[in-house]
Amino acid sequence: MNKLIPALIPASRIKRKLRNHFRELGFARTNTGELFPPDNSKERYRTLHSQHWAQRLESSMLLVEQCWPKFNNYFASGRDIHPHQIKPRLEVVHKCSWQSDLFKLASLTWSVPVSNGYGRRLRFLVWDDSNGKLLGLIALTDPIFNLSARDAEIGWNVEDRRKRLIHMMDAHVLGAIPPYNQLLCGKLLACLVRSAEIRDLFRAKYEASKGILSCQEKNAQLLAVTTSSSLGRSSVYNRLKLDGIRYFWSIGFTSGYGHFHIPQKLFEEMRRYLSETDHPYSDGHKFGMGPNWRLRTIRVCLAALGLNEELLCHNLKREVFVCFLAENAKEIFCGRQKRPNWHSLLHINAITRKAIDRWILPRSHRRPEFRNWRPENLLAQIKHGPLMSSAESAPSEGAKGG
């Protein structure tokens, strides 16, 4: 039974704003208190993310105004691209660099706001060395601990997962920049996750690292990468193969829990409400509190307001995909083997040649209108919202699995 709260106090205002917000998004309520969207179309997903996206753009407008004049020459027009000559190159992105600003600017083209990730992080600009233009983005971050679709696919127990999750990452940003996405280069970018270069760059950064909390050497090796579609089902990752090698494949769906439908301004009000009771979650995220701090903060506040915690169940299920870089990754994750088998892991140039022949060249012949694209179209896409966007992404929501 809902707690009765006088209408003029902050708690009452938050409850009213939550109910009005869900109503504006078109959610209905089930008998168990869960939210239910009107439909599961990609357009609906974009619409439901639109307010979150608008708030992210508002906070990023200074970046756009400062960086677009400096970086617009890095974005291709359709006539800059010669499909048979595309040549991807990875550049590691470091904090507080111009490459970091370019990454943030380019990520604003995504249909769904891109998160910063959590814990270990590797970000890459993917350049097309045939013309010096930005082809796409890849960002890897620590995976969440509980992801039922992934855990069922691997078949490990809790102890195996605790010991060996260090050998896995999640691709929370993964996609091609327009007009490369029109040539199915999103598939190429996804395949590059399973490349010798990604494995080696991960190894260089993390193989000898120590856990911040455990202070133990981890000897981490990148054996697998997960990702999830930001817009329900995905045609980019599903059954992604080249010459018989599997790159990504579907392993199920998330449970439909998360916090994307709680806008930032309302979340800040919830934090201020918790601060009145000196709740530790109100002071901001600190390392060690886990990647789901925001989710737990909202849950605590809902309980304090006397609202059903099932309001975190938005029932927008994302398709989950996995890529095993080592042939025997499952055996290592489950403790049955120790040495990775990398024999089918290719370098970027070899993957690219196959992807050009399989997807990019045929697409360029079928859909030559990519040549009409201009960089100013990208700026318009950034400013006018997710319903105009067609770039694929896999942003982290903080609660993908369960």
C-alpha positions in Angstrom: 0.0 0.0 0.0 1.4 3.4 -1.0 2.6 5.7 1.8 0.5 8.8 2.2 2.6 12.0 1.9 1.3 15.6 2.3 1.0 17.3 -1.1 3.4 20.2 -0.6 6.5 18.5 0.7 9.4 17.5 -1.7 8.5 13.8 -1.5 5.0 14.5 -2.9 6.4 16.6 -5.7 8.8 13.8 -6.7 6.0 11.2 -6.8 3.8 13.5 -8.9 6.7 14.2 -11.3 7.4 10.5 -11.7 3.8 9.6 -12.5 3.5 12.5 -14.9 6.7 11.6 -16.6 5.8 8.0 -17.1 2.4 9.0 -18.4 4.0 11.4 -21.0 6.2 8.6 -22.2 3.2 6.5 -22.9 3.9 3.8 -20.2 1.0 1.8 -18.8 1.1 0.0 -15.4 0.6 -3.7 -14.9 -1.2 -5.2 -11.9 2.2 -6.0 -10.3 3.3 -2.3 -10.6 5.7 -2.8 -13.6 5.7 -0.3 -16.5 4.7 -1.5 -19.9 5.5 0.4 -23.2 2.9 0.9 -25.9 4.9 -1.2 -28.4 8.4 -2.6 -28.9 9.3 -0.9 -32.2 12.7 0.8 -32.7 10.8 4.1 -33.1 9.3 3.6 -29.7 12.7 2.9 -28.2 14.0 6.2 -29.7 11.0 8.1 -28.5 11.3 6.8 -24.9 15.0 7.8 -24.9 14.3 11.2 -26.3 14.1 13.1 -23.0 17.3 11.5 -21.7 18.9 12.3 -25.1 17.7 15.9 -24.9 19.2 16.4 -21.5 22.5 14.9 -22.6 22.6 17.3 -25.6 21.8 20.3 -23.4 24.8 19.5 -21.2 27.0 18.9 -24.3 26.1 22.0 -26.3 29.2 23.9 -25.2 31.3 20.9 -26.4 29.5 20.9 -29.8 30.0 24.7 -30.2 33.7 24.5 -29.3 34.6 21.3 -31.1 32.6 21.2 -34.3 34.6 24.0 -36.0 37.8 22.2 -35.0 36.8 18.7 -35.9 34.2 18.8 -38.7 37.0 18.0 -41.3 37.4 14.6 -39.6 33.9 13.6 -40.7 33.5 12.2 -44.2 31.2 13.2 -47.0 29.9 10.5 -49.1 32.3 11.4 -51.9 35.3 11.0 -49.6 34.6 7.3 -49.3 35.8 4.7 -51.8 34.3 1.5 -50.5 37.0 -0.9 -51.9 39.8 1.2 -50.3 38.4 1.4 -46.7 41.3 0.8 -44.3 40.4 0.9 -40.5 43.0 1.8 -37.9 42.5 1.9 -34.1 43.6 4.9 -32.1 43.5 4.5 -28.3 41.7 7.5 -26.7 43.2 9.0 -23.5 41.5 11.2 -21.0 41.8 15.0 -21.4 43.0 14.8 -25.0 41.6 16.2 -28.2 40.8 12.7 -29.2 38.6 12.4 -26.1 36.7 15.5 -27.2 36.3 14.1 -30.7 35.0 10.8 -29.3 32.4 12.6 -27.2 31.3 14.7 -30.1 31.0 11.7 -32.4 29.1 9.7 -29.8 26.3 12.4 -29.8 25.2 10.9 -33.2 24.0 7.8 -31.3 20.2 7.2 -31.0 20.6 6.5 -27.3 22.9 8.6 -24.9 26.3 6.9 -24.5 27.5 6.3 -20.9 31.0 6.7 -19.6 31.4 3.1 -18.7 32.6 1.7 -15.4 35.9 0.4 -14.0 38.4 -0.7 -16.7 37.8 1.3 -19.9 39.3 1.2 -23.4 38.1 3.7 -25.9 39.1 3.7 -29.6 38.6 6.1 -32.5 38.5 4.0 -35.7 40.0 5.9 -38.6 39.7 5.2 -42.3 43.4 5.5 -43.3 42.4 5.7 -47.0 41.1 9.2 -46.5 41.9 10.3 -42.9 38.2 10.4 -41.9 36.6 9.0 -38.7 34.9 5.6 -39.5 33.5 4.7 -36.1 33.8 4.3 -32.3 34.6 1.4 -30.0 34.5 1.5 -26.2 35.0 -1.4 -23.9 34.2 -1.3 -20.2 33.9 -3.7 -17.3 30.9 -6.1 -17.6 28.2 -6.3 -15.0 28.5 -9.2 -12.6 25.0 -10.6 -13.1 23.9 -11.1 -16.7 21.7 -14.2 -16.9 21.9 -14.7 -20.7 25.7 -14.5 -20.7 26.0 -16.8 -17.6 23.8 -19.4 -19.1 25.7 -19.4 -22.4 29.1 -19.9 -20.5 27.7 -22.3 -18.0 30.0 -21.2 -15.1 29.2 -21.1 -11.4 29.3 -18.1 -9.1 32.9 -18.8 -8.0 34.2 -19.3 -11.6 32.5 -16.0 -12.5 34.0 -14.2 -9.6 37.5 -15.4 -10.5 37.4 -15.0 -14.2 35.1 -12.2 -15.1 38.3 -10.2 -15.3 38.9 -11.8 -18.7 35.7 -10.3 -20.2 34.7 -6.8 -21.3 31.5 -5.2 -22.5 31.3 -3.1 -25.7 29.0 -0.3 -24.5 29.8 1.9 -27.5 30.2 0.1 -30.9 29.3 1.5 -34.3 30.0 3.3 -37.5 29.7 7.1 -38.0 27.6 8.3 -41.0 27.9 7.9 -43.9 29.9 4.7 -43.1 27.0 3.2 -41.3 25.0 3.3 -44.6 27.6 1.0 -46.0 27.1 -1.6 -43.3 30.4 -0.6 -41.7 28.7 -1.2 -38.3 29.2 -4.9 -39.1 32.9 -4.3 -39.9 33.3 -2.4 -36.5 31.7 -5.3 -34.6 34.0 -7.8 -36.3 37.1 -5.7 -35.3 36.3 -6.4 -31.7 37.4 -9.9 -32.4 40.8 -8.9 -33.7 44.4 -9.5 -32.7 44.9 -5.8 -32.3 42.1 -5.4 -29.7 43.4 -8.4 -27.8 47.0 -7.0 -27.8 45.9 -3.5 -26.8 43.9 -4.9 -23.9 46.9 -7.0 -22.9 49.3 -4.1 -22.9 47.0 -2.1 -20.6 45.7 -4.7 -18.2 47.7 -7.9 -18.2 50.0 -6.9 -15.3 47.4 -4.7 -13.5 46.3 -5.2 -9.9 42.8 -5.1 -8.6 42.0 -1.8 -6.9 40.0 -3.5 -4.1 41.8 -6.8 -3.9 45.4 -5.5 -4.6 46.0 -8.8 -6.4 47.6 -9.3 -9.8 45.0 -10.3 -12.3 46.9 -11.5 -15.3 43.9 -10.5 -17.4 43.5 -11.7 -21.0 40.6 -10.6 -23.2 38.7 -13.8 -23.9 35.2 -12.5 -24.6 33.2 -9.3 -25.2 29.5 -8.9 -24.7 27.3 -6.2 -26.1 23.6 -5.4 -26.3 21.4 -3.7 -28.8 20.2 -0.3 -27.7 17.0 -0.6 -29.8 15.6 -4.0 -29.0 16.5 -6.6 -31.7 19.6 -6.0 -33.8 20.4 -7.0 -37.4 24.0 -5.7 -37.0 25.3 -8.3 -34.5 23.0 -11.3 -35.0 24.7 -14.3 -36.6 27.7 -12.1 -37.5 30.1 -14.4 -39.5 32.9 -14.1 -42.0 34.3 -17.2 -43.7 32.9 -19.5 -41.1 34.3 -17.5 -38.1 31.6 -16.4 -35.7 32.1 -12.8 -34.4 28.9 -12.1 -32.5 25.7 -14.1 -31.9 22.6 -13.6 -29.9 22.3 -15.4 -26.5 19.0 -13.9 -25.3 17.6 -10.7 -23.9 17.9 -8.6 -20.8 15.2 -8.7 -18.2 13.9 -5.2 -18.9 15.0 -3.5 -15.7 16.9 -0.3 -15.6 16.9 3.4 -15.0 17.0 5.1 -18.5 13.4 6.2 -18.0 14.3 8.3 -15.0 15.6 11.6 -16.4 18.7 13.3 -14.9 16.9 16.2 -13.4 14.4 14.0 -11.6 17.2 11.7 -10.5 19.0 14.7 -8.9 15.8 15.6 -7.0 15.7 12.0 -5.7 19.3 12.3 -4.5 18.6 15.6 -2.7 15.7 13.9 -1.0 17.9 11.0 0.2 20.5 13.6 1.4 18.0 14.8 3.9 18.3 11.5 5.6 22.1 11.3 5.2 21.8 8.3 3.0 25.3 7.4 1.6 24.0 7.0 -2.0 23.1 10.7 -2.1 26.7 11.8 -2.1 27.6 10.5 -5.5 29.2 7.4 -6.9 32.5 6.2 -5.5 34.6 3.3 -6.7 33.7 0.1 -5.0 29.9 0.9 -4.9 29.5 -1.1 -8.2 28.3 -0.1 -11.7 24.6 -0.2 -10.5 24.9 2.6 -8.0 22.4 4.8 -9.9 19.9 1.9 -10.0 20.2 1.2 -6.3 19.9 4.9 -5.5 16.6 5.1 -7.4 15.4 1.9 -5.7 16.2 3.2 -2.2 14.4 6.5 -3.0 11.3 4.7 -4.4 11.0 2.7 -1.2 11.4 5.8 0.9 8.6 7.4 -1.1 6.4 4.4 -0.6 6.4 3.6 -4.3 6.6 0.2 -5.9 10.2 -0.7 -6.7 8.9 -2.5 -9.8 8.7 0.9 -11.5 12.3 0.1 -12.4 11.0 -2.6 -14.7 10.4 -0.8 -17.9 10.0 -4.0 -20.0 12.2 -2.7 -22.8 14.3 -5.8 -23.4 17.7 -5.6 -25.2 19.1 -8.4 -27.2 22.4 -9.6 -25.7 25.3 -10.8 -27.9 28.6 -12.4 -27.2 31.9 -12.6 -29.0 34.6 -15.2 -27.9 38.0 -14.1 -29.0 39.6 -17.4 -27.9 38.3 -20.7 -29.3 38.3 -22.3 -25.8 37.0 -19.3 -23.9 34.2 -21.2 -22.3 36.6 -23.9 -21.0 38.8 -21.3 -19.5 35.9 -19.4 -17.9 34.8 -22.7 -16.3 38.3 -23.6 -15.1 38.7 -26.6 -17.4 41.6 -25.2 -19.4 44.2 -22.4 -18.9 45.9 -21.5 -22.1 43.8 -19.6 -24.7 43.5 -20.9 -28.3 43.9 -17.9 -30.6 44.3 -19.7 -33.9 41.3 -18.2 -35.6 42.0 -14.6 -34.4 42.7 -12.4 -37.4 44.3 -9.0 -37.8 42.3 -5.9 -38.8 43.5 -5.9 -42.4 42.4 -9.5 -43.0 39.0 -8.9 -41.4 38.5 -5.7 -43.4 39.2 -7.4 -46.8 36.6 -10.0 -46.0 34.0 -7.5 -44.8 34.5 -5.3 -47.9 33.8 -8.2 -50.2 30.9 -9.6 -48.1 29.0 -6.5 -47.1 30.5 -3.1 -48.0 30.9 -3.3 -51.8 27.5 -5.0 -52.4 25.9 -2.4 -50.3 27.6 0.5 -52.1 26.2 -0.8 -55.4 22.7 -1.3 -54.0 22.5 1.9 -52.1 24.7 4.5 -53.9 22.8 7.4 -52.1 25.5 7.4 -49.4 27.5 9.6 -51.8 25.0 12.4 -51.1 25.9 12.7 -47.4 27.6 15.8 -46.2 29.3 16.5 -42.8 26.7 19.3 -42.1 24.1 16.5 -42.1 25.9 15.1 -39.1 25.7 18.3 -37.2 21.9 18.4 -37.9 21.6 14.9 -36.7 23.4 15.8 -33.4 21.1 18.8 -32.9 17.7 17.4 -33.9 17.5 14.2 -31.9 17.3 10.4 -31.9 14.4 10.1 -34.3 16.7 11.3 -37.0 19.6 9.1 -35.9 20.5 5.8 -37.6 23.8 5.0 -36.0 23.8 1.7 -34.1 25.2 1.8 -30.5 25.4 -0.4 -27.4 25.2 2.0 -24.6 25.4 0.9 -21.0 22.2 1.4 -19.0 23.8 0.4 -15.7 21.4 -2.6 -15.4 21.6 -4.6 -18.5 21.1 -8.0 -17.2 19.3 -10.0 -14.5 
